[in-house]
C-alpha cells in the first residue's frame, strides 16, 4: 500500500510486531467493533492544548514531567491508588515549577497503560513455560496456562478502567484537589520519613505565604484552583488503538481519543512497520522511544514520516540510552536531528537503559545510574545547543523497594521487602521526590535561557 493512503486501519497492510496471538480473531473483531462506538475518553481540544504545551517546552518555555506505572493493573483502578499517583505527580510538578521557574506539563502514564511489549513469547516460572504476560489488557499475570491465553474481552475492561480512572482524575481536579493552597494535603503517609521532607515543607510554606500575600493585596488567585493534567500510554495494541480513533468533524483530522498522547516503543518503531503507519495519520502528539543502537539517519527519516509538515509539538523523541552508553550514542542523534531542522521535543527516559537483573531474575535499577544518565542528557543537549524539554519516569507514590539507592540507600538485599511491580522496577515515593529536586537543579544549571 502507498504511504500516501492512510486510514485508521491501513496499518493492517504492514508487518505488526508485538501483537497478541489471539486464538479467535472473530471475537476480537466483535470487541473492537463495540469499542469503536463507545464515547471517546478525551476531547480533540485537550489534545491540541497538550500539543501546544509540548511545543512551548521544546522551545524552553516549559518542562514535561511524564510518569507513572510501568504497567497499570486492573486492580489498581481504585480510589487510593489513583489518589496516590496524583499526589506524587503533583508534588513533583510543584518542586519543578518552583525550582526551575517554568510551567510544568503534567503527563501521566495512566488511564491506559495496560499493555507491555515483551522480548520473548514465552517465560519460565518455577520450571514451567507459559505465554509471556503482556499486560492486563491482553492476559493475566497469574502463572496459569488458560489465563495466559490472550483474551479480547480484556480490551473492554481496559477501556472501562481507563474511563473510570480518567473520570476520577477529572473530578479531583475540578473539585479543587490540585489547588496550590492545599499542597500539604498531597502528602503521602511516608513523606516525613523522606530526606527531602524539610526542603519540600519549606518550599510549600514559602509558596503559601506568597499566595496569602497576593490575596491580601486583592490579587485574584483563582488560576491556582486547577491545573491541566494529560494522559498517555504506549500505543501498542493496534486493534484497540484504531478502535478508539475518531475523525474530528471540525478539522477533518483523525485523533486517537483514548489518550492525549501516545508513544511508539523501541521495539515497534520500524519505518515500514504497522505502528509507524498507524501513528503517522494521527493528529495527537506522538512520542518515540529511541535506544542506544538507533541509526541517526533512520531516526530523522522516522521523524519526517511521522511529521512531514513540521508541526510543532507533534513529535517527542524519548531517549533511553543507559548510563554507560549515553555519552557515545546521544550526540550523533542530537546533531542529526538538529541538522534536519525538524522540530522535536527532546525527553529523557533514564529508567529503561539502566535495568539490571539480580538474584533470582529480579529486575532493578540503581538511583545513581538513573541520575547519571539524566545529568549526561542535560549536559549533552546544552553542549549542542538543544533543549532537554522533559523526562519520562516509571514511578509510584508507594513505599516500594524496586530501585536501589537514593536517600534511603536501598540495597539489592532490600528488594524483597516490598517489590510489587508486575513488570519493571519503579522509583518509590521518597526516590521520586528526591529526583524532582535533582531535576530542578539540573534545569537551572543547564538551561539555555540562563547562558
C-alpha positions in Angstrom: 0.0 0.0 0.0 1.2 3.5 -0.7 2.3 5.6 2.2 0.1 8.4 0.9 -3.1 6.5 1.6 -4.0 6.4 5.3 -7.0 5.2 7.3 -7.2 4.1 10.9 -6.8 0.5 9.8 -4.3 0.9 6.9 -1.6 -0.4 9.3 -3.1 -3.9 8.7 -1.2 -3.9 5.4 2.2 -3.6 7.2 4.1 -6.0 9.4 2.9 -5.6 13.0 5.2 -6.5 15.9 4.3 -7.3 19.5 0.6 -8.1 18.7 -1.0 -10.7 20.9 -1.7 -14.1 19.2 -5.5 -14.1 19.7 -6.9 -17.6 19.1 -10.3 -16.2 18.0 -10.0 -13.3 15.6 -13.7 -13.1 15.1 -14.2 -12.5 18.8 -11.5 -9.8 18.6 -13.3 -8.1 15.8 -16.6 -8.2 17.7 -15.0 -6.4 20.7 -13.2 -3.7 18.7 -16.4 -3.0 16.7 -18.2 -2.5 20.0 -15.4 -0.2 21.3 -15.5 1.9 18.2 -18.9 3.3 19.0 -18.3 3.9 22.7 -17.7 7.5 23.8 -14.1 8.8 23.5 -12.1 9.3 26.7 -10.6 12.7 25.7 -11.5 15.6 23.5 -9.6 17.0 20.5 -9.3 20.4 22.0 -7.5 18.9 25.0 -5.1 17.1 22.7 -4.3 20.3 20.9 -3.7 22.1 24.1 -1.2 19.4 25.1 0.5 19.7 21.7 0.9 23.5 22.2 2.4 22.9 25.7 4.9 20.4 24.3 5.9 22.9 21.6 6.5 25.5 24.2 8.6 23.1 26.3 10.6 22.3 23.2 11.5 26.0 22.9 12.5 26.2 26.6 9.2 27.7 27.8 8.2 24.8 30.0 9.1 21.3 31.1 7.4 17.9 30.6 7.0 15.6 33.5 5.8 12.2 32.2 5.5 9.5 34.8 3.5 6.6 36.3 3.4 2.9 36.5 5.4 0.6 34.2 2.1 -1.3 33.6 -1.2 -0.5 35.2 -3.2 -3.3 36.6 -7.0 -3.6 36.6 -6.8 -4.0 40.4 -5.2 -0.5 40.6 -8.4 1.1 39.4 -9.4 2.2 42.9 -9.6 5.5 44.8 -6.4 5.0 46.9 -4.1 4.0 44.0 -5.3 6.8 41.7 -5.1 9.4 44.5 -1.5 8.4 45.5 -0.4 8.6 41.9 -1.8 12.0 41.5 -0.2 13.1 44.8 3.3 12.2 43.8 2.9 13.7 40.3 1.5 16.9 41.8 4.3 17.2 44.3 7.0 16.5 41.7 5.5 19.1 39.4 5.3 21.7 42.2 9.0 21.1 43.0 9.9 21.5 39.3 7.8 24.6 38.8 9.2 26.3 41.9 12.8 25.3 41.4 13.0 25.8 37.6 10.6 28.8 37.4 8.9 27.2 34.4 5.4 25.8 33.7 5.3 22.1 34.0 3.4 19.9 31.6 1.9 17.1 33.7 1.6 13.9 31.6 0.7 10.7 33.4 1.4 7.2 32.3 -2.1 6.5 33.5 -5.6 5.6 32.4 -4.5 3.3 29.6 -1.0 1.8 30.2 -2.3 -1.8 30.3 -0.2 -3.4 27.7 3.6 -4.1 27.6 5.9 -5.4 24.8 7.9 -8.5 25.7 11.3 -9.7 24.5 10.2 -13.4 24.5 6.9 -15.0 23.6 7.3 -17.5 26.5 8.6 -17.1 30.0 9.6 -19.8 32.5 8.1 -19.7 36.1 9.3 -22.4 38.5 10.4 -24.6 35.7 7.2 -24.3 33.7 6.9 -22.4 30.4 3.9 -20.0 30.0 3.0 -17.5 27.3 4.5 -14.2 28.5 2.4 -11.8 30.5 1.7 -8.8 28.1 -0.3 -6.6 30.4 -3.8 -6.9 31.9 -5.4 -5.8 28.6 -4.0 -9.0 27.0 -3.8 -11.7 29.6 -3.4 -12.5 33.3 -0.3 -12.2 35.4 -1.1 -15.4 37.3 1.0 -18.4 36.1 -1.9 -20.4 34.6 -1.9 -21.7 31.1 -5.5 -20.9 30.4 -5.3 -17.3 31.9 -2.2 -16.6 29.9 -4.1 -17.0 26.6 -4.8 -13.6 25.1 -8.4 -12.7 25.7 -10.0 -9.8 23.7 -12.7 -9.3 26.4 -9.9 -7.7 28.4 -9.8 -4.8 25.9 -13.3 -3.8 27.1 -12.1 -3.9 30.7 -9.1 -1.8 29.8 -11.4 0.8 28.2 -13.6 0.7 31.3 -10.8 1.1 33.8 -9.2 3.9 31.7 -12.6 5.7 31.7 -13.1 5.3 35.4 -9.6 6.4 36.2 -9.8 9.5 34.0 -13.2 10.3 35.3 -11.9 10.3 38.9 -8.9 12.4 38.0 -11.1 15.0 36.3 -13.4 15.1 39.4 -10.4 15.5 41.7 -9.1 18.4 39.7 -12.4 20.2 39.2 -13.2 19.7 42.9 -10.1 21.6 43.9 -7.7 18.7 44.8 -4.9 20.3 42.7 -5.3 23.8 44.3 -1.9 25.0 45.4 -3.4 26.2 48.6 -4.0 22.6 49.5 -0.4 21.4 48.7 0.1 19.8 52.2 -2.9 17.7 51.5 -1.0 15.9 48.8 1.4 14.4 51.4 1.5 10.6 51.5 1.9 8.6 54.7 5.7 8.3 54.4 6.7 11.9 53.4 8.0 12.9 56.8 10.5 9.9 56.6 11.8 11.2 53.3 15.2 13.0 53.4 13.8 15.8 51.3 10.7 16.4 53.5 12.2 19.5 55.1 13.1 21.0 51.7 9.6 20.3 50.5 7.9 21.6 53.6 9.9 24.9 53.5 9.1 25.3 49.8 5.4 24.8 50.2 5.3 27.2 53.2 7.1 29.8 51.1 4.6 29.4 48.2 1.6 29.5 50.6 3.0 32.7 52.2 3.3 34.3 48.7 -0.3 33.3 47.9 -1.7 34.7 51.1 0.3 38.0 50.4 -1.2 38.3 46.9 -4.7 37.6 48.2 -4.3 40.2 51.0 -3.3 42.7 48.3 -6.6 41.9 46.4 -5.0 39.9 43.6 -7.4 37.3 42.2 -5.7 33.9 42.6 -8.4 31.8 41.0 -6.0 30.4 38.5 -4.4 28.5 41.3 -7.6 26.4 41.7 -7.0 24.0 38.9 -4.4 22.5 36.5 -4.1 20.8 33.2 -3.4 17.1 33.5 -2.9 14.9 30.5 -2.8 11.1 30.0 -0.5 9.0 27.9 0.3 5.3 27.2 2.3 3.2 24.7 0.1 2.7 21.6 1.0 -1.0 21.4 -2.2 -2.9 20.7 -3.2 -1.6 17.2 -6.6 -3.2 17.1 -7.6 -1.4 20.3 -6.0 1.9 19.3 -7.6 2.1 15.9 -11.0 1.3 17.5 -10.5 4.5 19.6 -9.6 6.6 16.6 -12.2 9.2 15.6 -12.4 11.8 12.8 -12.9 15.3 14.2 -15.7 16.9 12.1 -14.4 20.4 12.8 -10.9 19.9 11.5 -11.3 16.7 9.4 -8.2 15.3 11.3 -8.1 11.9 13.0 -7.4 11.7 16.7 -6.8 8.7 19.0 -9.2 9.8 21.7 -8.2 7.0 24.1 -5.4 9.3 25.4 -4.0 12.8 24.9 -0.6 11.4 23.8 0.7 8.0 22.8 4.2 6.8 22.1 5.8 4.2 19.9 8.2 1.8 21.8 11.8 1.0 20.9 10.6 -2.5 19.7 7.9 -1.2 17.3 9.4 1.9 15.6 10.3 0.2 12.3 10.0 2.7 9.4 7.9 0.3 7.3 6.1 -1.3 10.3 2.4 -1.2 11.3 2.9 1.1 14.3 4.6 3.9 12.3 1.9 3.6 9.6 -0.8 3.9 12.2 0.8 6.8 14.1 1.6 8.9 11.1 -2.1 9.6 10.4 -2.9 10.8 13.9 -3.2 14.4 15.0 -2.1 13.6 18.5 1.3 14.4 19.8 3.4 11.3 19.4 6.4 10.1 21.4 9.1 7.7 20.1 11.4 5.7 22.3 14.9 5.7 21.0 17.7 3.3 22.3 21.5 3.4 22.0 21.6 1.4 18.8 19.5 3.7 16.8 20.9 4.9 13.5 20.6 8.8 13.4 19.6 8.8 9.7 16.9 6.3 10.4 15.6 8.5 13.3 15.4 11.6 11.1 13.6 9.5 8.4 11.2 8.4 11.2 10.6 11.9 12.4 9.8 13.0 8.8 7.5 10.1 8.3 5.6 11.0 11.4 5.6 14.7 10.9 6.0 15.7 7.2 4.5 19.1 7.8 6.9 20.0 10.6 4.1 20.7 13.1 5.5 22.0 16.4 4.7 19.8 19.4 3.9 16.8 17.2 6.9 14.6 17.9 8.7 13.9 21.1 12.0 11.9 21.0 12.3 10.0 24.3 15.9 8.7 24.5 16.6 5.6 26.7 20.3 5.0 26.3 21.7 3.8 29.6 24.3 5.5 31.8 27.2 3.7 30.2 26.1 4.4 26.6 24.5 7.8 26.6 27.7 9.8 26.1 28.5 8.0 22.9 25.1 7.3 21.5 23.2 10.6 22.1 25.4 13.3 20.5 25.2 11.9 16.9 21.5 11.6 17.3 21.1 15.2 18.5 23.4 16.5 15.8 21.5 14.7 13.0 18.1 15.9 14.2 19.4 19.4 14.6 20.8 19.5 11.1 17.5 18.3 9.7 15.8 21.4 11.0 12.7 19.4 12.0 11.0 20.5 15.3 11.1 17.9 18.1 10.8 17.9 21.8 13.6 16.0 23.5 12.8 13.9 26.6 15.0 11.6 28.7 13.9 8.2 29.9 16.7 7.3 32.3 15.0 4.2 33.6 14.9 1.6 30.8 18.5 1.7 29.8 19.7 1.1 33.3 17.8 -2.1 34.2 19.8 -4.9 35.7 18.9 -8.4 37.0 19.9 -9.6 40.4 19.2 -12.7 42.4 16.5 -15.0 41.1 15.7 -12.9 38.0 14.7 -9.8 39.9 14.9 -6.6 37.8 16.1 -3.4 39.4 17.6 0.0 38.6 20.1 2.0 40.6 19.2 5.6 41.5 22.8 6.7 40.9 22.7 5.3 37.3 19.4 7.0 36.6 20.8 10.3 38.0 24.0 9.9 35.9 22.1 9.4 32.6 19.8 12.3 33.3 22.7 14.6 34.0 24.5 13.4 30.9 21.4 14.2 28.8 21.2 17.8 30.2 24.9 18.3 29.6 24.9 16.9 26.0 21.9 19.0 25.0 23.5 22.1 26.5 26.7 21.4 24.6 25.0 21.0 21.3 22.6 24.0 21.7 19.5 21.9 22.0 17.0 21.8 24.9 16.0 18.8 27.0 12.3 19.5 27.3 11.2 16.7 29.6 11.7 13.5 31.5 9.9 10.1 31.4 9.8 8.0 34.6 8.4 4.8 35.9 7.4 5.8 39.4 4.9 5.3 42.1 3.6 7.0 45.2 4.0 3.9 47.3 6.9 2.8 49.5 8.0 0.0 47.2 11.5 -1.4 47.2 12.2 -1.9 43.5 15.0 0.5 42.7 18.2 0.6 44.8 19.9 3.7 46.2 18.5 7.1 46.8 18.5 8.8 50.2 17.2 5.6 51.9 20.2 3.8 50.4 18.2 0.7 49.4 20.5 -2.3 48.6 19.9 -5.4 46.5 19.1 -7.3 49.7 16.2 -4.8 50.4 14.4 -5.6 47.2 12.3 -8.4 48.6 10.8 -6.2 51.3 8.1 -4.7 49.1 8.6 -5.5 45.4 5.2 -5.4 43.8 5.7 -4.3 40.2 4.3 -6.8 37.6 6.9 -5.8 35.0 9.7 -3.2 35.6 11.0 -1.6 38.8 9.8 1.9 39.7 11.1 4.8 41.8 9.3 4.8 45.1 7.8 7.9 46.8 11.0 9.1 48.5 13.1 8.5 45.4 10.6 10.3 43.2 10.7 13.4 45.4 14.5 13.3 45.5 14.6 13.0 41.7 12.3 16.1 41.4 14.7 18.2 43.4 17.6 16.9 41.3 15.9 17.8 38.0 15.1 21.3 39.3 18.8 21.8 40.0 19.8 20.4 36.6 17.3 22.7 34.7 18.7 25.7 36.5 22.2 24.6 35.9 21.9 23.7 32.2 19.1 25.9 31.0 19.9 27.6 27.6 18.0 30.6 28.7 20.4 31.3 31.5 23.6 31.1 29.5 
